[in-house]
Amino acid sequence: MFISELGEQWHGARIDPTITHLDSASAGRSSNAVIEAITDHLWRESGRGSYVALDDVYNELLDGRNGLAALLGTTGDRIVYRDSARAALRSLLSAWNLPIATTVWVAKNEFGPNLIEFERRGFAVRTLPDADVYGHVDVDALENMLQFEQPEFIHVCQIGSASGVVQPVKRIVDVAHDAGVPVVVDMAQAIGHVPTVTGADFSYGTSRKWLTGPRGVGFVAVHEKSLRPVALADLEVGTDSGYIAGRLGLGRAVAEITTVGAAKVHRELAKVGQATRERMNGIGSWEVVEPIDEPSALVTLAPPPGWQAGDVAAAAAHLRSTGVLVTAAHIQRAPLAMEHSVLRLSPHLDVTREQLDRVAGELRTMGY
C-alpha cells in the first residue's frame, strides 16, 4: 500500500524499478515523459542539426524555465543553467564582486563541498547558532548577532545532504535583509521537496534529486530584489551550447509537479518522511536523527552504539545486495554537524509500507 495518496499516480508514470529505490536525495527516478522529452530532442538534434533543433524547442524551453522560476518565486529571465548545483555555486561566487577578506555565515548542516569552495577562495566561515539539538538555526539569536556584526553574506542549505532538517530560510532571509545582509540558499535537496519561495538573494540547485529530472542540469537564480545584484551576463557564458535535451527534461519534470500542485507534493512528501521515521526509529538500535515530524522525506538513521563509518557503509552495501537502494552518509557531507556516519533513506511519493517493513526487517538483523 502506497503511503502517499499520489503514490500510485507517481509510480504509474515511471517504469517498474528493479530495486526498492529509497535514494531520491542522490538521484530521483525520472518519469517516462521526462525520458521521452530528452531522447526526442537528441533524435531531433541528429536529424535536423543541434542549432535548428534548438530553435524548434525555443518556446518549450521558455516554458520550462518559467516553471522552474515559479517554484523559486522569481521569473524565468532570472534563471541561469549550469551542469550541477556545485557548478552553479562556483559560477555565482566567480561572478560576484566580493572583497578579498570575505566572511560567510553558514548553518551547521552546511554541505562539505560547499565549505571547500569557500576555503578555496579564502573566505572566513562562521557558524550560525542552533535553536535545538537537531541543528535548526536559532533565528532570534541570529537577529541579535546581526546587530553587532554583518558578514558579506549568509549561506544556508535549506535541507542538507546528511539530515532531513529543514532550515527556517524565510525567517533567516527576513532578519538578514533587515540588517542589509544578502542570503544565498543551496536548494539541491529542497526544490521539488519543500516550499522554496524564500525571498533569498540567490538560490541554486539541481534537476536530478527531488524534481526527478535528468542528471547534468543545475541552475542558479539571481533574484530581482537582491541586495547585492550580480550581472546575469556574467553567469550566462555558453548557455546556448549547454545540455538542451536535459533542460527540456527538467522542464517536463517541473511541469509534472506543478500540474499536481507543488504544495500537495510537499505535503505528501512530509507524510512519507514521517511514516518512514516512525517505522525505522529504534529498530535494531538504529535511531532517527531528525524530529519524527520534520516536514521532509530525507530520513537519517544513526547506527547502533560502537558502529564505525565502515560498518554503516557495510550496512548500505548489504541493503543494496537485497535490492534496497540507500546511501551511507559520512562526516564529510556535513563536517560542522556530524560526529558519525548515518544511513540515509530518501523515499519518494511511490514508497509503500511493505517496502519500509522490508527495510526495517533488514535493519533489525544488522542491529542489536
C-alpha positions in Angstrom: 0.0 0.0 0.0 1.4 3.4 -1.0 1.9 5.8 1.9 1.1 8.9 -0.2 -2.2 9.3 -1.9 -0.2 10.4 -5.0 1.9 7.2 -4.8 0.1 5.2 -7.5 0.0 8.1 -9.9 3.7 8.8 -9.4 4.6 5.1 -9.7 2.5 4.6 -12.8 4.3 7.4 -14.7 7.6 5.5 -14.4 8.9 2.1 -15.3 8.8 -0.5 -12.6 12.2 -0.4 -10.9 14.3 -3.5 -10.4 15.1 -2.3 -6.8 13.4 -0.7 -3.9 14.6 2.9 -4.6 14.9 4.9 -1.4 17.6 7.2 -2.7 15.9 10.3 -4.2 18.4 12.5 -2.3 21.1 11.1 -4.6 19.0 10.9 -7.8 15.3 10.5 -8.2 13.6 8.3 -10.8 12.6 10.2 -13.9 9.2 9.7 -15.4 8.7 8.1 -18.8 7.6 11.5 -20.1 10.9 13.2 -18.9 13.0 10.5 -20.6 11.0 10.8 -23.8 11.5 14.6 -23.8 15.2 14.1 -23.6 15.5 11.3 -26.1 13.1 13.0 -28.6 15.3 16.1 -28.6 18.5 14.1 -29.1 16.9 12.5 -32.2 15.8 15.9 -33.3 19.4 17.2 -33.0 20.7 14.3 -35.0 18.1 14.7 -37.7 18.0 18.5 -38.1 21.2 19.8 -36.5 21.7 21.0 -33.0 21.0 24.7 -33.5 18.0 24.2 -35.8 16.7 21.7 -33.1 17.2 24.4 -30.5 15.1 26.9 -32.5 12.4 24.3 -32.8 12.0 24.0 -29.0 12.6 27.6 -28.0 9.2 28.2 -26.6 9.2 24.9 -24.7 12.5 25.9 -23.1 11.0 29.2 -22.0 8.0 27.4 -20.5 10.3 25.1 -18.6 12.5 28.0 -17.3 9.4 29.9 -16.2 8.0 26.8 -14.4 11.3 26.4 -12.5 11.4 30.1 -11.7 7.8 29.9 -10.2 9.0 27.2 -7.8 11.7 29.7 -6.7 9.5 32.8 -6.5 11.2 34.6 -9.4 10.9 34.9 -13.2 12.4 32.9 -16.0 14.7 35.6 -17.1 16.5 35.4 -13.7 17.4 31.7 -14.2 20.8 30.6 -15.5 21.5 26.9 -16.1 24.7 25.1 -15.2 25.8 21.5 -15.1 25.2 20.9 -11.4 24.5 22.7 -8.2 28.2 22.9 -7.4 28.9 24.4 -10.8 26.1 26.9 -10.1 27.7 27.9 -6.8 31.1 28.3 -8.4 29.7 30.5 -11.2 27.9 32.7 -8.7 31.0 33.1 -6.5 33.1 33.8 -9.5 30.7 36.5 -10.9 30.1 38.1 -7.5 32.4 41.0 -6.8 33.2 40.0 -3.2 36.0 41.5 -1.2 39.2 39.5 -0.6 38.5 39.3 3.2 35.0 37.9 2.8 33.2 36.4 5.8 30.3 34.0 5.3 28.0 32.7 8.0 26.6 29.2 7.5 24.3 26.8 9.3 25.9 23.7 10.9 24.3 21.4 8.3 26.4 23.1 5.6 27.4 20.7 2.7 31.1 19.8 3.0 31.9 20.5 -0.7 30.5 24.0 -0.3 32.8 24.6 2.6 35.7 23.6 0.3 34.6 26.2 -2.3 34.6 28.9 0.4 38.0 27.7 1.7 39.5 27.8 -1.9 38.5 31.5 -2.1 39.9 32.3 1.3 36.6 33.1 2.9 36.3 33.1 6.7 33.5 30.8 7.8 31.4 31.3 10.9 28.6 29.0 12.0 25.1 30.2 12.9 23.7 29.4 16.3 21.5 26.3 16.8 18.0 26.5 18.3 17.9 22.8 19.3 19.9 19.6 19.2 18.7 18.9 15.7 20.5 21.9 14.1 17.7 24.2 13.2 19.1 27.8 13.1 18.2 30.0 16.0 16.8 32.9 14.1 16.3 35.1 17.2 20.0 34.6 18.2 21.0 35.4 14.6 19.0 38.6 14.7 20.9 39.6 17.8 24.2 38.8 16.2 23.5 40.9 13.2 23.0 44.0 15.4 26.8 43.9 16.2 28.4 42.3 13.1 27.5 41.6 9.5 29.1 39.1 7.1 29.4 39.7 3.4 26.6 37.0 3.0 24.8 34.2 4.7 24.8 30.8 3.0 22.2 28.2 4.0 21.4 24.7 2.9 17.7 24.6 3.2 18.0 20.9 3.6 21.5 19.4 4.0 22.9 16.2 2.5 23.1 14.3 5.7 20.0 15.3 7.7 16.3 15.9 6.9 16.2 19.1 9.0 14.5 21.9 7.1 16.0 25.3 7.9 13.7 28.3 8.5 15.0 30.0 5.4 12.3 32.6 5.0 12.8 33.9 8.6 16.6 33.9 8.1 16.2 36.0 5.0 13.9 38.4 6.8 16.3 39.1 9.6 19.3 39.2 7.3 17.7 41.7 5.0 16.7 43.9 7.9 20.5 44.1 8.6 21.4 44.6 5.0 23.0 41.2 4.6 22.3 39.1 1.4 21.4 35.4 1.6 22.4 32.5 -0.7 20.4 29.3 -0.5 21.5 25.9 -1.6 18.3 24.2 -2.7 19.8 21.0 -4.1 17.9 18.9 -1.6 14.9 21.2 -1.3 13.4 22.1 -4.6 10.6 19.7 -5.5 10.7 18.6 -1.9 9.7 21.5 0.3 8.5 25.1 -0.3 11.3 27.1 -1.9 9.9 30.6 -2.3 12.1 32.2 0.3 12.9 35.8 -0.8 16.7 34.9 -0.8 19.0 37.0 -3.0 20.4 33.9 -4.8 19.3 30.3 -4.9 20.7 27.3 -6.7 20.2 23.6 -7.1 20.0 20.6 -9.3 17.5 18.8 -11.5 18.3 15.2 -10.6 17.1 14.8 -7.0 13.6 15.5 -5.7 12.5 17.1 -9.0 13.3 13.8 -10.6 14.7 15.4 -13.7 17.9 14.4 -15.5 21.5 14.4 -14.3 23.7 17.2 -15.7 21.4 20.2 -15.2 21.9 22.6 -12.4 20.6 26.2 -12.1 21.2 29.5 -10.2 18.5 32.1 -9.7 19.5 35.7 -9.3 16.5 37.3 -7.6 15.4 40.7 -8.9 15.3 42.3 -5.4 18.8 41.1 -4.4 20.7 43.3 -2.0 23.9 42.5 -3.9 23.0 42.1 -7.6 25.1 40.0 -9.9 25.1 40.7 -13.6 23.2 37.8 -15.3 25.5 38.3 -18.3 28.5 37.2 -16.2 26.7 33.9 -15.4 25.5 33.1 -18.9 28.6 32.2 -20.8 28.0 29.3 -23.2 24.3 28.8 -22.2 23.3 28.1 -25.8 25.8 25.2 -26.0 24.6 23.5 -22.9 22.6 20.3 -22.4 19.4 21.4 -24.1 17.8 18.0 -24.0 18.4 17.9 -20.3 16.8 21.3 -19.8 13.8 20.1 -21.7 13.6 17.1 -19.4 13.9 19.3 -16.4 11.0 21.5 -17.7 8.9 18.4 -18.2 9.7 17.2 -14.6 8.7 20.6 -13.2 5.5 20.6 -15.2 4.6 17.2 -13.7 5.0 18.6 -10.2 3.1 21.9 -10.9 0.3 20.0 -12.6 -0.3 18.0 -9.4 0.3 21.1 -7.3 3.7 21.8 -5.7 2.1 22.4 -2.3 0.4 19.0 -2.4 3.6 17.3 -3.4 5.4 18.9 -0.5 2.6 17.8 2.0 2.7 14.2 0.7 6.5 14.0 0.9 6.3 15.2 4.5 3.8 12.4 5.2 6.2 9.9 3.6 9.1 11.2 5.8 7.1 10.9 9.0 5.9 7.4 8.1 9.5 6.4 7.4 10.8 7.8 10.6 8.0 6.2 12.7 8.7 2.8 11.1 12.5 2.9 11.4 13.1 4.6 14.8 14.6 2.2 17.3 14.7 -0.8 15.0 17.8 -2.8 15.9 19.1 0.2 17.9 19.1 2.4 14.8 17.8 5.9 15.9 16.3 8.6 13.7 18.4 11.7 13.7 15.8 14.4 12.9 12.5 15.0 14.6 9.9 12.4 13.7 7.5 15.1 12.3 10.2 17.1 10.4 8.5 18.1 7.1 10.8 16.4 4.7 11.3 12.9 3.3 15.0 12.8 3.8 15.5 10.5 6.8 18.8 9.7 8.5 19.5 6.9 11.0 22.3 6.9 13.5 23.8 3.4 13.8 23.9 1.3 17.0 26.4 2.3 19.6 30.0 1.5 18.7 29.5 1.3 14.9 32.1 3.0 12.8 31.9 4.5 9.3 32.9 1.2 7.7 30.0 -0.5 9.5 27.5 2.0 8.2 28.9 1.6 4.7 28.6 -2.2 5.0 25.0 -1.8 6.1 24.2 0.2 3.0 26.0 -2.4 0.8 24.1 -5.2 2.5 20.8 -3.4 1.8 21.8 -3.0 -1.8 22.6 -6.7 -2.1 19.0 -7.4 -1.0 17.6 -4.9 -3.6 17.2 -1.8 -1.5 19.0 1.4 -2.6 20.1 3.8 0.2 23.2 5.9 1.0 25.8 5.7 3.7 26.3 9.4 4.5 29.7 10.1 6.1 31.1 13.0 8.1 32.5 14.9 5.0 28.9 15.6 3.9 28.3 17.9 6.9 31.6 18.2 8.8 30.3 21.0 11.0 27.5 19.0 12.4 28.2 15.3 12.1 30.1 13.2 14.6 29.5 9.8 13.0 28.2 8.3 9.7 24.5 7.8 9.2 22.3 5.7 7.0 20.2 7.9 4.7 16.8 6.9 3.3 15.1 9.3 0.9 11.9 7.7 -0.5 9.7 9.5 -3.0 5.9 9.5 -3.3 5.7 5.9 -4.6 7.2 4.2 -1.5 5.0 1.5 0.1 4.5 0.4 3.6 5.6 -3.1 2.5 8.9 -1.7 1.3 9.5 0.1 4.6 8.7 -3.1 6.5 11.3 -4.9 4.4 13.9 -2.3 5.3 13.0 -2.4 8.9 13.4 -6.2 8.9 16.9 -5.9 7.4 17.9 -3.3 9.9 16.7 -5.4 12.8 19.1 -8.3 11.7 22.0 -5.8 11.5 21.4 -4.1 14.8 21.2 -5.3 18.4 
